[in-house]
Amino acid sequence: MNRDAPAAGTAFPSEDERRPPELPPAGAIAWGDDAYGLWIDVEFAGVVQRFRWIEPGEFWMGSPDEEPEREQREGPRHHVRLSTGFWLADTACTQAMWMAVMGGQNMSRFREDARNPVENVSWHYVSDANGFLQRAASLVSGIVAELPTEAEWEYACRAGSDTPFSFGATVCPERANYDGDYPYAGGKIGDCLRNTVPVKSFAPNDWGLYEMHGNVWEWCADGLRDYDDEMREDPHGPEGEGTPRVVRGGSWRSRAKWLRSASRRERLRDYRNYNQGFRFVLRFTSQDQEAGANCLPEASGVTCRA
C-alpha cells in the first residue's frame, strides 16, 4: 500500500461504515448517545460494564521522531486504517467484574475497593480457554469477548489526538496515576500513590474511555509488530503459541514517558504483576447483519439511511 494517507475524495469511513452493524446489539441492557458518542451497557453475572463504540477510521500509529523520550520501537510512524468498528470497555476490568465472572476468585494485591482494576492476571488467565473472556462471552448471548489488538488500543487511546498523550503534550498527577518521581520531558516532580485507584478516578479521553494512561498496564491480543513506513490496514502482530504479548498504557508505578499513547512493551503470556490488568472488546456475532435502527441519535453525527 502507499505510505501516504488516501487522497482527497476517498473519505473513509463512509456514513454507513461508521454505523454499528446492529443498534442496540443483542445483549445490551441499555444504550444511548452522549457527548462522547454511542454507548451500550452489558451485564455480566450481575455486574454492568459500559462499552463505547469506536468507529472505523484512520490514524498515525507510533511516535514522530521529534517526540520527547520516544523509543526506537515506536517508529517509524505510519498510517493505519481500521476497517471495522468495535465496542470497547470504557474502563479497565474491575475486581468486581472479575470476581463475578470468575466465581469469586481475586488475585489482586490492591483490594481496598472492588472498583479498582483487577491486576496480577496473566494473558493466559484472561484469554486462554476457560479464561475470563471465554467465561464472560458464555454469559451473554451473541457476543465474542476479546482483547483489543495493539493498533485498536492505540487508536482508541488517541481518540483523534496526535500529541504524546490523548489530552496534550504532557502529563501530571492530576490527569493520571503514575510514578510522579519520574515526570515527563523535564516536568515537575509530582505525587506517587504507589497503588491502583478505582476506575473513573480521572477524566476520560474524547471518546469516553477512562485511564487509558496509567493505573494498570493493559494486555493486547497480539505480539510486538515491527513497524515500517507503509500504510497498513488492520495490522496484527505475531500471535503464535508462546509469543509474548504487547502491553500498553503504563501503570501506577511507571515513569511518565511510558504512559504516552505510542509507548509499547511486551511481556510473556504467563507474566503476572500488581501493575498489570486489561480492558476488553465486544464483537457481536450478528455484526454482518443490517443495522438494528434506521437512524442514530443526532449527536452521533451519523445520518439516517435513505
NORFEN-V988877 format. One record per residue. N is the residue number from 1. PSI is psi in radians with two decimals (none if undefined). NEAR is the number of other C-alpha atoms within 8 Angstrom. Layout:
n:N psi:PSI near:NEAR
n:N psi:PSI near:NEAR
This chain:
n:1 psi:2.70 near:5
n:2 psi:2.43 near:6
n:3 psi:-0.32 near:9
n:4 psi:2.80 near:7
n:5 psi:2.71 near:7
n:6 psi:2.60 near:6
n:7 psi:2.77 near:5
n:8 psi:2.51 near:5
n:9 psi:-0.08 near:4
n:10 psi:0.86 near:6
n:11 psi:2.36 near:7
n:12 psi:2.37 near:6
n:13 psi:2.78 near:10
n:14 psi:2.99 near:7
n:15 psi:-0.75 near:8
n:16 psi:-0.64 near:6
n:17 psi:-0.47 near:9
n:18 psi:-0.41 near:11
n:19 psi:2.38 near:9
n:20 psi:2.44 near:11
n:21 psi:-0.48 near:11
n:22 psi:2.26 near:12
n:23 psi:2.10 near:8
n:24 psi:2.61 near:10
n:25 psi:2.71 near:9
n:26 psi:2.40 near:7
n:27 psi:-0.34 near:9
n:28 psi:2.33 near:11
n:29 psi:-0.25 near:8
n:30 psi:2.74 near:8
n:31 psi:2.84 near:10
n:32 psi:-2.96 near:7
n:33 psi:2.31 near:11
n:34 psi:-2.84 near:9
n:35 psi:-0.40 near:5
n:36 psi:-0.27 near:8
n:37 psi:-2.82 near:12
n:38 psi:2.53 near:11
n:39 psi:2.73 near:12
n:40 psi:2.66 near:13
n:41 psi:2.35 near:12
n:42 psi:2.37 near:12
n:43 psi:2.26 near:11
n:44 psi:1.92 near:13
n:45 psi:0.71 near:7
n:46 psi:-0.11 near:6
n:47 psi:2.27 near:9
n:48 psi:2.33 near:9
n:49 psi:2.36 near:10
n:50 psi:2.44 near:11
n:51 psi:2.49 near:12
n:52 psi:2.41 near:15
n:53 psi:2.05 near:12
n:54 psi:1.77 near:10
n:55 psi:2.75 near:10
n:56 psi:2.73 near:13
n:57 psi:-2.97 near:9
n:58 psi:2.61 near:9
n:59 psi:2.93 near:9
n:60 psi:2.02 near:9
n:61 psi:2.46 near:12
n:62 psi:-3.11 near:11
n:63 psi:2.55 near:12
n:64 psi:2.77 near:8
n:65 psi:-0.54 near:7
n:66 psi:-0.01 near:4
n:67 psi:2.21 near:8
n:68 psi:2.43 near:5
n:69 psi:0.36 near:7
n:70 psi:2.85 near:10
n:71 psi:2.73 near:7
n:72 psi:-0.60 near:5
n:73 psi:-0.11 near:7
n:74 psi:0.05 near:13
n:75 psi:2.99 near:13
n:76 psi:2.59 near:11
n:77 psi:2.40 near:13
n:78 psi:2.75 near:15
n:79 psi:2.31 near:15
n:80 psi:2.38 near:14
n:81 psi:2.26 near:12
n:82 psi:2.00 near:11
n:83 psi:-0.26 near:9
n:84 psi:2.34 near:7
n:85 psi:2.98 near:11
n:86 psi:2.75 near:11
n:87 psi:2.06 near:11
n:88 psi:2.32 near:12
n:89 psi:2.38 near:15
n:90 psi:-0.15 near:11
n:91 psi:2.87 near:12
n:92 psi:2.69 near:15
n:93 psi:2.21 near:13
n:94 psi:2.89 near:13
n:95 psi:-0.60 near:14
n:96 psi:-0.78 near:9
n:97 psi:-0.79 near:11
n:98 psi:-0.83 near:14
n:99 psi:-0.63 near:11
n:100 psi:-0.78 near:12
n:101 psi:-0.65 near:12
n:102 psi:0.19 near:9
n:103 psi:0.55 near:6
n:104 psi:-0.30 near:8
n:105 psi:2.45 near:7
n:106 psi:1.92 near:8
n:107 psi:0.11 near:8
n:108 psi:2.69 near:11
n:109 psi:-0.70 near:7
n:110 psi:1.57 near:9
n:111 psi:0.27 near:8
n:112 psi:-0.43 near:5
n:113 psi:2.21 near:7
n:114 psi:-0.21 near:10
n:115 psi:-0.12 near:9
n:116 psi:2.59 near:14
n:117 psi:2.50 near:15
n:118 psi:2.46 near:15
n:119 psi:-3.12 near:14
n:120 psi:0.46 near:13
n:121 psi:2.26 near:15
n:122 psi:2.90 near:11
n:123 psi:-0.65 near:12
n:124 psi:-0.83 near:10
n:125 psi:-0.54 near:9
n:126 psi:-0.83 near:10
n:127 psi:-0.35 near:12
n:128 psi:3.02 near:9
n:129 psi:2.33 near:5
n:130 psi:0.15 near:7
n:131 psi:-3.11 near:11
n:132 psi:-0.85 near:12
n:133 psi:-0.64 near:11
n:134 psi:-0.75 near:12
n:135 psi:-0.70 near:11
n:136 psi:-0.78 near:11
n:137 psi:-0.54 near:11
n:138 psi:-0.26 near:7
n:139 psi:-0.26 near:8
n:140 psi:2.16 near:10
n:141 psi:2.38 near:8
n:142 psi:0.28 near:9
n:143 psi:2.73 near:11
n:144 psi:2.24 near:9
n:145 psi:2.22 near:12
n:146 psi:2.87 near:11
n:147 psi:2.62 near:12
n:148 psi:2.63 near:11
n:149 psi:2.87 near:10
n:150 psi:-0.71 near:13
n:151 psi:-0.73 near:12
n:152 psi:-0.70 near:9
n:153 psi:-0.85 near:11
n:154 psi:-0.69 near:11
n:155 psi:-0.81 near:11
n:156 psi:-0.69 near:10
n:157 psi:-0.79 near:11
n:158 psi:-0.63 near:12
n:159 psi:0.76 near:10
n:160 psi:-0.06 near:8
n:161 psi:2.79 near:9
n:162 psi:0.31 near:8
n:163 psi:2.95 near:8
n:164 psi:-0.60 near:12
n:165 psi:2.71 near:15
n:166 psi:-0.43 near:13
n:167 psi:0.07 near:8
n:168 psi:-2.77 near:9
n:169 psi:-0.25 near:7
n:170 psi:3.11 near:9
n:171 psi:2.66 near:11
n:172 psi:2.86 near:9
n:173 psi:-0.26 near:11
n:174 psi:-0.22 near:6
n:175 psi:-0.32 near:8
n:176 psi:2.81 near:12
n:177 psi:1.87 near:15
n:178 psi:3.14 near:16
n:179 psi:1.76 near:16
n:180 psi:-0.15 near:13
n:181 psi:-0.23 near:9
n:182 psi:1.35 near:8
n:183 psi:3.01 near:16
n:184 psi:2.26 near:11
n:185 psi:0.83 near:8
n:186 psi:0.22 near:5
n:187 psi:-3.13 near:6
n:188 psi:2.51 near:5
n:189 psi:2.42 near:8
n:190 psi:-2.93 near:10
n:191 psi:2.75 near:8
n:192 psi:2.00 near:12
n:193 psi:-0.45 near:9
n:194 psi:0.51 near:7
n:195 psi:2.93 near:8
n:196 psi:2.87 near:13
n:197 psi:2.81 near:9
n:198 psi:2.57 near:10
n:199 psi:2.69 near:13
n:200 psi:0.42 near:9
n:201 psi:-0.36 near:7
n:202 psi:2.80 near:10
n:203 psi:2.53 near:8
n:204 psi:2.94 near:10
n:205 psi:-3.04 near:13
n:206 psi:-0.17 near:8
n:207 psi:0.23 near:11
n:208 psi:0.40 near:10
n:209 psi:2.25 near:14
n:210 psi:2.51 near:13
n:211 psi:0.74 near:15
n:212 psi:-0.33 near:8
n:213 psi:2.07 near:13
n:214 psi:-3.06 near:15
n:215 psi:-1.28 near:15
n:216 psi:2.52 near:15
n:217 psi:2.64 near:14
n:218 psi:2.23 near:13
n:219 psi:2.51 near:14
n:220 psi:2.88 near:15
n:221 psi:-0.57 near:12
n:222 psi:3.03 near:12
n:223 psi:3.13 near:14
n:224 psi:2.05 near:11
n:225 psi:2.43 near:7
n:226 psi:2.15 near:6
n:227 psi:2.66 near:10
n:228 psi:-3.12 near:8
n:229 psi:0.31 near:9
n:230 psi:2.61 near:10
n:231 psi:2.41 near:13
n:232 psi:2.49 near:10
n:233 psi:2.20 near:8
n:234 psi:0.96 near:9
n:235 psi:2.55 near:7
n:236 psi:2.42 near:10
n:237 psi:3.09 near:10
n:238 psi:2.51 near:9
n:239 psi:0.26 near:9
n:240 psi:2.81 near:5
n:241 psi:2.23 near:4
n:242 psi:-0.17 near:6
n:243 psi:2.26 near:10
n:244 psi:2.76 near:10
n:245 psi:2.65 near:16
n:246 psi:2.50 near:15
n:247 psi:2.55 near:12
n:248 psi:2.76 near:14
n:249 psi:-0.35 near:16
n:250 psi:3.12 near:17
n:251 psi:-3.08 near:15
n:252 psi:-0.42 near:16
n:253 psi:0.24 near:11
n:254 psi:2.61 near:11
n:255 psi:2.64 near:14
n:256 psi:-0.61 near:13
n:257 psi:-0.41 near:11
n:258 psi:-0.07 near:10
n:259 psi:-0.15 near:15
n:260 psi:2.66 near:12
n:261 psi:-0.55 near:12
n:262 psi:-0.20 near:10
n:263 psi:2.42 near:14
n:264 psi:2.50 near:11
n:265 psi:2.92 near:8
n:266 psi:2.59 near:10
n:267 psi:2.64 near:9
n:268 psi:2.59 near:9
n:269 psi:-0.37 near:11
n:270 psi:0.16 near:7
n:271 psi:2.33 near:9
n:272 psi:2.38 near:9
n:273 psi:2.72 near:8
n:274 psi:0.25 near:9
n:275 psi:0.22 near:13
n:276 psi:2.10 near:15
n:277 psi:-2.60 near:15
n:278 psi:2.84 near:13
n:279 psi:2.79 near:12
n:280 psi:2.85 near:12
n:281 psi:2.51 near:12
n:282 psi:2.30 near:12
n:283 psi:2.39 near:11
n:284 psi:2.42 near:10
n:285 psi:-0.23 near:8
n:286 psi:0.29 near:9
n:287 psi:-0.21 near:10
n:288 psi:0.08 near:6
n:289 psi:2.99 near:7
n:290 psi:2.77 near:7
n:291 psi:2.54 near:10
n:292 psi:-0.19 near:9
n:293 psi:2.43 near:8
n:294 psi:-0.51 near:7
n:295 psi:2.43 near:8
n:296 psi:2.79 near:9
n:297 psi:2.60 near:8
n:298 psi:-0.65 near:7
n:299 psi:-0.32 near:9
n:300 psi:-0.37 near:10
n:301 psi:0.01 near:6
n:302 psi:2.26 near:12
n:303 psi:2.85 near:8
n:304 psi:2.68 near:7
n:305 psi:2.64 near:5
n:306 psi:none near:2
